[in-house]
């Protein structure tokens, strides 16, 4: 039994009356402290009341051990390590983006998220076209918890399922994002999945919806209702033969086969993209519909040239949003474009900036593409004439 004074008993009563439960999180305590409903109960945040990471019991009438309540792993090799059930205590529903404009596969993604059915989804598309944002905002609108895990070539079972960590001088088990999502019934977002190695094959049973046996803690984890897996990638898991996405890998066919559907995310239509850029400009305090139109026209020309193999870089929707935000900061259109295209090599940046000046002067997409085609044909003709001239000179020498 824990002996409490009158003030401490009063705090316990307020917490129980407010939250209607027998445990309280650190965040919930801090809410009442900030509202000045109670004074900061540092005594309650001690090990005597701790039952989990950031979670404290309000059942003071029951016997409480002097140490945190943990479940010991029964494995003989790691019996000294404590088991932490959860590393997350707060709600993980994404925040709504007031500037978000839905397009592409958003409606289908939202329907899957809202259904709470286990139905793994693979979303592929070029960089910066809203794949991750669509998932995040679908979860935000549906008020569904989402845990995002960014995949790299180094990502392994320990990163995904969990592992032993050192905390306060003690070895403890900490769930990875996959187990967290399964036990919470949340949406698991595996971002950039095509950067992974074969180490992600540990997800095979999870993608079947059958749960997973975690060997290190001798525990089987079954997914709660609502759990789902959504993966995003720049490729379809077949690698990048053209070298545009360095680091992407060929994923195991059996792994890919466990995703029932694959959505191919394209860049938005010009009309939708203008709305996206206009909304962002307005949010940045620089509403300018003409600038938005010019940026989208500029990006459209570059993308068509990219698809024809004329350039190696592309202006994504995300890059246009960056420019809109930069304009709000620097108050100068050309500077915004310049600083946001600095990531490209000098020749590419110069050609992109020159192209924008043509768009800004009123040239149409068709006119710009026609002028570009003529310039390329003239360049090819000049090279041919130069080669012919060299051949003639070689012939004169031989004679």
PyMOL commands that set and color helices and strands:
alter all, ss='L'
color gray80, all
select helices_A, chain A and resi 6-19+26-34+106-115+131-142+157-161+177-184+193-195+198-207+215-217+253-256+270-283+289-307+317-330+333-340+346-360+365-398
alter helices_A, ss='H'
color red, helices_A
select strands_A, chain A and resi 23-25+50-52+55-57+71-72+82-83+121-124+146-150+162-167+170-175+187-191+212-214+219-221+228-233+261-264
alter strands_A, ss='S'
color yellow, strands_A
deselect
rebuild
show_as cartoon
